[in-house]
Amino acid sequence: MNGAAISSIQIFRQWQPFRDGTYRCSGGRSAEGFDSTIVEITSRDGAKGYGEMAPLGSFYDPAFASGAREAMKELAPQLLGCAASGIEALNRRMDLLLKGHPYAKSAIDMALWDLAGKRSGLSLAALSGGAEGESLALYRSIAQQAPDAMAARAVKYITEGYRRLQVKVGLDVNEDIARLEAVRASVPADTVLFCDANASWSTAETRRFLMATRNLDYTLEQPCASYEENLAIRRATDRPLVLDESIDGTDVLIRAISDGLVDGITIKLARVGGLTRAKLLRDIAITKNLKVTIEDTGGAQIDTAAYSGLLLSTPEHLRQHTVDFHNWVTVSNARGAFAIADGMMALPGGPGLGLAVDPDVFGEPLFACGI
């Protein structure tokens, strides 16, 4: 009997309220927390792996929590009996069984990596390339509010130890200019700022913002929605430019590299389909000397450990930063020592994700299948 074969899959739900209240981003969109889906995969030898997928509402990315769970219910029974160690083969099988919907496959893929780590005794960082260093730089996102309120929130995060901030813009350009100016004036000069419009500006609005803020030190993140709009902005400015929402697969990344469009990329696990696809994008970016951020659309300890483990195996000089989503929310879904100090985060030790998960805290599974 193959001890590595998948013997059971369970699906759980966890509602994760935001610690700092309503989260607002461009276009007036908002969310009160993450609607997280957690997958448990058990192999015949009793080893268990866990994965998580939690979209930011239904408006941020093409990801819908209820839809993801329905897709997982369809996929799970058709993975039973397959070799859990064949992660790429299982990704191809999921793509054969369900066209598209990468977000619905992400937690399954993550659980397979966790299971592989536990069965081999290796951490995710070791499995995905080998850890470089021991900790990662963190940023904290400042949700859209009035300029003075955002400045106050920036001071709060600096007091908590963060040294890198992401200023959410993408509404009225004049107000966005005031937002960035207020935050920049309220924090130490060496604070790293990213200005993220979440693909909400036109090229004209972006140019106005760039002209008004040309004397401020920041990196511009995903100003426009379409590839062509962002390429036009790239040709009009020497401001460092990072793309996030646009980076949804290898084709667009290769095109962006060819066009000289990006200085860095943000890879979100749920957007691209999980750790396997994220690693491929990461490795392509490394070959072209691009700065890399790896994170996700939301979640708690399980998700944080996954994307952080992959980032830790990224060459240190190309790591941009990541986010401690487990500290954004008021609940936990695993035990693990995330040591945070001076804007840096060290990850839990141990195999796989390095976490202890107690599925009893989630209540009864929404779905379970087994052989």
Backbone torsions as a table, in degrees:
resi	resn	phi	psi	omega
1	MET	NA	135.3	-178.6
2	ASN	-80.1	109.3	-178.3
3	GLY	-67.4	-18.0	-178.5
4	ALA	-88.8	-4.8	-178.5
5	ALA	-68.8	145.9	178.5
6	ILE	-72.5	123.1	-178.1
7	SER	-106.4	-25.8	178.7
8	SER	-157.4	152.8	175.5
9	ILE	-136.8	131.2	176.2
10	GLN	-124.5	148.0	-178.1
11	ILE	-123.7	129.8	-179.6
12	PHE	-124.0	161.7	174.0
13	ARG	-122.0	143.3	173.7
14	GLN	-140.6	125.2	174.0
15	TRP	-87.2	129.7	-173.9
16	GLN	-122.1	93.2	-179.5
17	PRO	-66.1	146.7	178.8
18	PHE	-74.4	136.6	179.2
19	ARG	-63.4	-39.2	-175.3
20	ASP	-99.0	19.5	176.9
21	GLY	83.3	-161.5	-174.5
22	THR	-55.2	132.5	177.6
23	TYR	-102.4	121.6	-177.2
24	ARG	-116.3	138.8	174.5
25	CYS	-134.8	-166.0	-169.1
26	SER	-58.0	152.0	177.5
27	GLY	74.7	12.1	-179.7
28	GLY	76.5	10.9	-179.4
29	ARG	-76.8	147.2	-176.8
30	SER	-150.6	161.5	177.1
31	ALA	-146.6	153.7	-179.7
32	GLU	-101.9	-9.7	-179.0
33	GLY	174.7	-176.9	177.7
34	PHE	-101.4	133.6	173.6
35	ASP	-95.3	92.0	-168.9
36	SER	-91.3	140.3	172.4
37	THR	-113.9	128.0	-176.7
38	ILE	-118.3	131.9	-178.3
39	VAL	-112.9	133.0	173.2
40	GLU	-113.5	124.1	176.1
41	ILE	-116.1	128.0	-179.8
42	THR	-115.0	134.7	175.2
43	SER	-94.9	167.5	-174.1
44	ARG	-62.8	-23.6	178.7
45	ASP	-85.6	5.0	175.1
46	GLY	94.0	-6.5	177.8
47	ALA	-69.2	147.3	-176.9
48	LYS	-127.8	140.2	175.1
49	GLY	-125.2	148.9	-176.4
50	TYR	-126.6	143.2	175.7
51	GLY	-137.0	161.3	-176.0
52	GLU	-143.9	142.9	173.6
53	MET	-139.9	125.2	-176.8
54	ALA	-141.7	102.4	179.2
55	PRO	-74.2	156.8	173.3
56	LEU	-85.8	90.3	-175.3
57	GLY	62.5	-158.5	176.2
58	SER	-111.1	13.0	-172.0
59	PHE	-111.9	-17.3	-170.9
60	TYR	-81.0	-55.7	180.0
61	ASP	-123.0	165.4	172.9
62	PRO	-68.8	71.6	-178.5
63	ALA	-148.3	132.1	-176.7
64	PHE	-133.2	119.9	-169.8
65	ALA	-58.0	-48.0	-178.8
66	SER	-64.9	-39.2	177.9
67	GLY	-65.3	-38.6	178.2
68	ALA	-61.2	-41.9	-179.5
69	ARG	-65.4	-39.0	177.7
70	GLU	-64.7	-40.4	178.1
71	ALA	-65.1	-40.4	178.1
72	MET	-62.4	-38.5	178.3
73	LYS	-62.1	-33.5	178.7
74	GLU	-75.0	-38.0	-177.5
75	LEU	-75.1	-42.8	-168.3
76	ALA	-53.1	-50.4	-177.2
77	PRO	-61.7	-25.2	-176.9
78	GLN	-85.9	0.3	175.7
79	LEU	-103.5	-11.3	-179.2
80	LEU	-62.1	138.1	179.7
81	GLY	86.7	-12.7	178.0
82	CYS	-76.6	154.9	178.1
83	ALA	-71.0	117.1	-177.5
84	ALA	-64.8	-24.1	-178.6
85	SER	-76.1	-16.2	179.7
86	GLY	-86.7	67.5	-169.9
87	ILE	-65.4	-43.6	179.8
88	GLU	-67.4	-38.6	176.9
89	ALA	-62.4	-38.7	178.9
90	LEU	-69.2	-34.2	174.0
91	ASN	-64.1	-41.3	176.5
92	ARG	-64.2	-36.6	178.4
93	ARG	-65.9	-43.1	178.1
94	MET	-61.5	-38.8	178.6
95	ASP	-67.1	-33.2	176.7
96	LEU	-68.6	-39.5	-176.5
97	LEU	-80.2	-29.6	-176.8
98	LEU	-140.7	110.5	-178.1
99	LYS	-76.5	129.2	179.4
100	GLY	73.7	-150.6	179.1
101	HIS	51.3	53.5	-178.2
102	PRO	-59.3	-34.9	-178.7
103	TYR	-59.8	-28.7	-179.3
104	ALA	-75.7	-15.3	-178.2
105	LYS	-100.8	-13.9	-170.4
106	SER	-62.9	-47.3	-177.5
107	ALA	-66.8	-34.5	177.1
108	ILE	-64.4	-47.7	178.8
109	ASP	-59.5	-43.5	179.5
110	MET	-60.8	-43.5	179.5
111	ALA	-62.9	-35.0	177.8
112	LEU	-65.7	-39.9	176.8
113	TRP	-65.7	-41.6	178.3
114	ASP	-62.1	-43.2	179.4
115	LEU	-64.4	-41.7	178.8
116	ALA	-62.1	-39.8	178.3
117	GLY	-64.8	-43.0	-179.1
118	LYS	-67.4	-36.4	-179.4
119	ARG	-74.6	-26.4	-178.9
120	SER	-97.3	-15.7	-176.1
121	GLY	81.8	11.4	-177.4
122	LEU	-107.3	147.9	175.1
123	SER	-73.8	162.9	176.3
124	LEU	-59.8	-41.7	178.6
125	ALA	-59.5	-41.6	178.2
126	ALA	-65.2	-41.7	-179.3
127	LEU	-67.1	-30.8	-171.4
128	SER	-100.0	12.9	175.4
129	GLY	142.7	-18.0	-178.6
130	GLY	101.8	126.4	-177.5
131	ALA	-64.3	138.3	171.0
132	GLU	-116.0	112.0	-174.7
133	GLY	80.2	-171.9	-175.1
134	GLU	-124.0	-8.2	-175.6
135	SER	-147.5	164.7	-176.1
136	LEU	-124.1	144.6	173.4
137	ALA	-72.8	138.7	179.5
138	LEU	-108.9	149.0	166.9
139	TYR	-120.4	161.9	174.1
140	ARG	-126.4	132.8	-177.9
141	SER	-87.8	134.5	178.8
142	ILE	-103.5	107.4	-177.4
143	ALA	-65.0	156.5	-175.5
144	GLN	-67.7	125.9	173.2
145	GLN	-148.8	-170.8	172.0
146	ALA	-62.7	152.0	-176.7
147	PRO	-53.0	-43.7	-177.9
148	ASP	-68.0	-34.0	177.9
149	ALA	-68.6	-38.1	177.8
150	MET	-68.5	-36.9	176.5
151	ALA	-63.7	-41.8	178.0
152	ALA	-63.5	-40.2	178.2
153	ARG	-65.7	-37.2	177.6
154	ALA	-61.1	-44.0	178.5
155	VAL	-61.9	-41.2	178.3
156	LYS	-58.6	-46.2	-178.3
157	TYR	-68.4	-36.9	175.8
158	ILE	-62.9	-40.9	177.4
159	THR	-62.1	-33.5	179.2
160	GLU	-77.1	-7.4	174.6
161	GLY	112.5	-5.6	179.0
162	TYR	-71.0	144.6	180.0
163	ARG	-122.1	0.1	-180.0
164	ARG	-134.2	128.7	-175.5
165	LEU	-126.9	143.3	174.7
166	GLN	-111.5	116.2	-177.9
167	VAL	-91.6	118.5	-179.7
168	LYS	-81.6	121.9	176.6
169	VAL	-124.6	-160.5	177.2
170	GLY	108.0	11.8	174.9
171	LEU	-108.0	-134.3	175.9
172	ASP	-63.5	129.5	-172.5
173	VAL	-62.9	-41.5	179.8
174	ASN	-61.4	-41.3	177.1
175	GLU	-67.3	-37.3	178.8
176	ASP	-64.7	-38.3	176.0
177	ILE	-60.3	-44.5	179.1
178	ALA	-64.7	-36.4	177.9
179	ARG	-61.0	-50.7	-178.8
180	LEU	-63.9	-43.1	179.8
181	GLU	-61.0	-41.3	-179.0
182	ALA	-66.3	-42.3	179.5
183	VAL	-67.4	-46.0	-178.8
184	ARG	-58.2	-39.2	-178.0
185	ALA	-74.2	-18.7	-173.0
186	SER	-94.7	-9.9	-174.0
187	VAL	-119.0	161.2	178.4
188	PRO	-57.0	151.8	-174.9
189	ALA	-61.9	-27.8	-178.4
190	ASP	-87.4	6.1	176.7
191	THR	-69.2	128.1	179.1
192	VAL	-81.7	126.0	-179.5
193	LEU	-115.3	134.4	167.8
194	PHE	-113.9	140.7	-178.8
195	CYS	-115.9	110.6	-169.0
196	ASP	-114.2	115.5	178.9
197	ALA	-93.2	-2.1	179.2
198	ASN	49.1	41.8	172.6
199	ALA	65.9	27.9	-172.4
200	SER	-101.9	-12.5	-177.0
201	TRP	-92.5	155.6	165.3
202	SER	-83.1	171.5	176.9
203	THR	-64.4	-36.5	179.7
204	ALA	-64.6	-43.4	178.8
205	GLU	-64.4	-39.9	179.6
206	THR	-63.9	-42.8	179.4
207	ARG	-63.0	-40.5	177.1
208	ARG	-60.4	-44.3	-180.0
209	PHE	-63.6	-44.3	-179.0
210	LEU	-63.3	-41.9	179.9
211	MET	-63.2	-41.9	-175.9
212	ALA	-74.0	-22.2	-174.2
213	THR	-115.1	20.3	-172.8
214	ARG	-63.1	-22.4	-178.2
215	ASN	-93.5	1.9	178.9
216	LEU	-98.5	151.3	-177.8
217	ASP	-97.0	110.7	177.9
218	TYR	-162.8	164.4	172.2
219	THR	-105.8	135.5	-180.0
220	LEU	-89.6	131.3	-177.9
221	GLU	-121.3	125.8	174.0
222	GLN	37.9	67.8	-179.1
223	PRO	-69.2	-39.1	-172.5
224	CYS	-121.7	164.1	-176.1
225	ALA	-79.6	-46.2	-172.2
226	SER	-88.7	154.7	177.5
227	TYR	-58.1	-46.0	-175.9
228	GLU	-63.8	-39.0	177.4
229	GLU	-63.1	-44.9	179.6
230	ASN	-66.0	-34.4	176.9
231	LEU	-65.6	-38.1	176.5
232	ALA	-63.0	-39.6	177.6
233	ILE	-67.1	-41.8	177.9
234	ARG	-54.8	-41.5	-177.1
235	ARG	-74.8	-13.4	-176.9
236	ALA	-102.8	-4.2	-175.5
237	THR	-145.8	153.3	172.3
238	ASP	-103.0	9.7	176.0
239	ARG	-63.3	135.3	174.7
240	PRO	-54.5	134.3	-174.4
241	LEU	-126.7	128.2	177.4
242	VAL	-118.8	138.7	174.2
243	LEU	-109.9	142.6	-178.0
244	ASP	-124.2	-75.0	-177.1
245	GLU	-56.4	-31.5	-178.6
246	SER	-71.8	-21.9	-173.8
247	ILE	-88.1	86.4	-177.5
248	ASP	-117.3	7.9	178.3
249	GLY	176.4	176.9	-175.5
250	THR	-69.2	-35.9	-176.5
251	ASP	-58.8	-48.5	-177.4
252	VAL	-69.3	-34.2	178.3
253	LEU	-66.0	-45.0	179.3
254	ILE	-62.2	-39.9	177.8
255	ARG	-64.6	-43.1	-179.4
256	ALA	-63.4	-38.2	177.2
257	ILE	-65.6	-44.6	-179.9
258	SER	-61.4	-36.7	-178.4
259	ASP	-85.1	-2.1	-177.5
260	GLY	63.8	33.6	-171.9
261	LEU	-79.9	-37.8	-167.7
262	VAL	-117.2	148.1	168.7
263	ASP	-98.8	-19.5	179.1
264	GLY	-162.7	165.0	179.0
265	ILE	-134.6	153.5	171.4
266	THR	-112.7	123.9	180.0
267	ILE	-106.8	123.3	176.3
268	LYS	-109.3	126.4	-172.9
269	LEU	-56.8	-48.7	-176.4
270	ALA	-64.9	-35.2	-178.2
271	ARG	-64.3	-38.6	-173.7
272	VAL	-98.4	-10.0	175.5
273	GLY	110.2	9.6	175.1
274	GLY	122.2	-173.8	-176.2
275	LEU	-64.6	-36.8	-176.9
276	THR	-61.4	-49.3	-179.8
277	ARG	-71.8	-35.6	178.2
278	ALA	-63.0	-39.8	178.4
279	LYS	-62.9	-40.5	178.3
280	LEU	-61.5	-46.5	177.4
281	LEU	-62.2	-43.2	178.4
282	ARG	-58.2	-44.0	-176.8
283	ASP	-68.3	-36.7	175.8
284	ILE	-63.9	-44.9	179.6
285	ALA	-60.3	-39.6	179.6
286	ILE	-60.4	-42.5	-177.6
287	THR	-63.1	-23.4	-179.1
288	LYS	-106.3	12.4	172.5
289	ASN	63.4	34.8	178.3
290	LEU	-90.3	147.1	171.8
291	LYS	-70.2	142.0	-173.5
292	VAL	-127.7	128.3	165.7
293	THR	-111.1	133.8	174.1
294	ILE	-123.9	126.2	179.8
295	GLU	-155.5	-151.4	179.2
296	ASP	-153.7	-175.3	-179.6
297	THR	-83.7	-9.0	178.6
298	GLY	157.0	178.7	179.6
299	GLY	134.1	-173.0	180.0
300	ALA	-124.3	-139.2	-170.3
301	GLN	-59.6	-40.2	-176.9
302	ILE	-60.7	-49.7	-178.1
303	ASP	-67.5	-42.8	179.4
304	THR	-57.9	-43.9	-179.3
305	ALA	-64.7	-33.9	-177.4
306	ALA	-70.0	-56.6	-176.9
307	TYR	-69.7	-29.9	178.3
308	SER	-70.3	-36.5	177.6
309	GLY	-62.8	-40.8	177.4
310	LEU	-67.8	-39.3	178.6
311	LEU	-66.4	-33.9	-179.2
312	LEU	-65.6	-23.3	176.9
313	SER	-93.2	9.6	173.3
314	THR	-88.5	139.8	179.7
315	PRO	-49.0	133.0	-171.2
316	GLU	-57.1	-37.4	-176.8
317	HIS	-73.8	-11.9	178.9
318	LEU	-106.2	-3.1	178.1
319	ARG	-75.7	127.6	178.4
320	GLN	-86.6	-71.0	177.6
321	HIS	-176.8	175.9	173.7
322	THR	-145.1	-169.2	-172.9
323	VAL	-132.8	143.2	179.5
324	ASP	-95.2	73.7	-175.8
325	PHE	-57.3	-29.9	-179.5
326	HIS	-63.2	-21.5	176.1
327	ASN	-90.0	-3.4	175.2
328	TRP	-80.8	-20.9	-169.5
329	VAL	-117.0	165.0	-173.1
330	THR	-96.7	-0.7	-179.6
331	VAL	-123.9	164.0	177.9
332	SER	-119.1	157.1	172.7
333	ASN	-129.0	8.1	175.9
334	ALA	-167.3	160.7	174.9
335	ARG	-103.6	130.0	179.3
336	GLY	-171.9	146.9	-174.6
337	ALA	-90.7	94.6	171.4
338	PHE	-92.3	102.5	-177.3
339	ALA	-88.1	117.0	-176.6
340	ILE	-118.0	127.4	177.9
341	ALA	-158.5	137.9	176.1
342	ASP	53.5	41.4	176.2
343	GLY	74.5	13.7	-179.7
344	MET	-123.5	151.6	-179.6
345	MET	-130.0	125.9	171.5
346	ALA	-96.8	147.6	-173.1
347	LEU	-96.5	159.6	175.7
348	PRO	-61.1	147.0	175.6
349	GLY	-84.2	176.2	177.4
350	GLY	103.7	170.3	-175.8
351	PRO	-73.9	160.3	-179.8
352	GLY	61.2	-131.7	178.0
353	LEU	-77.6	-10.2	178.4
354	GLY	75.4	22.0	-174.6
355	LEU	-115.9	156.0	170.2
356	ALA	-108.7	114.2	-177.6
357	VAL	-107.7	130.1	174.8
358	ASP	-110.8	99.9	-175.9
359	PRO	-63.9	-16.1	179.2
360	ASP	-62.4	-25.6	-178.8
361	VAL	-70.0	-16.2	-179.2
362	PHE	-89.1	-9.2	-175.0
363	GLY	82.7	-163.8	-178.7
364	GLU	-66.5	141.8	177.6
365	PRO	-64.5	148.8	173.3
366	LEU	-71.3	-26.2	-176.4
367	PHE	-157.9	144.4	176.1
368	ALA	-148.8	141.4	174.2
369	CYS	-145.4	154.9	-178.0
370	GLY	-166.1	170.0	176.1
371	ILE	-129.9	NA	NA
